Amino acid sequence: MRRDAKKNFVKLVLDDFFKQVLGVLIEDLPRPSY
């Protein structure tokens, strides 16, 4: 893989991962904690 392609792939994976984690946290919390 070219370095740029790998960086973009990692960014997409991290973005998706954080979206899933935030979704789970938001669903678990009865209300926003901020």
Secondary structure, 3 states (H helix, E strand, C coil): CCHHHHHHHHHHHHHHHHHHHHHHHHHHCCCCCC
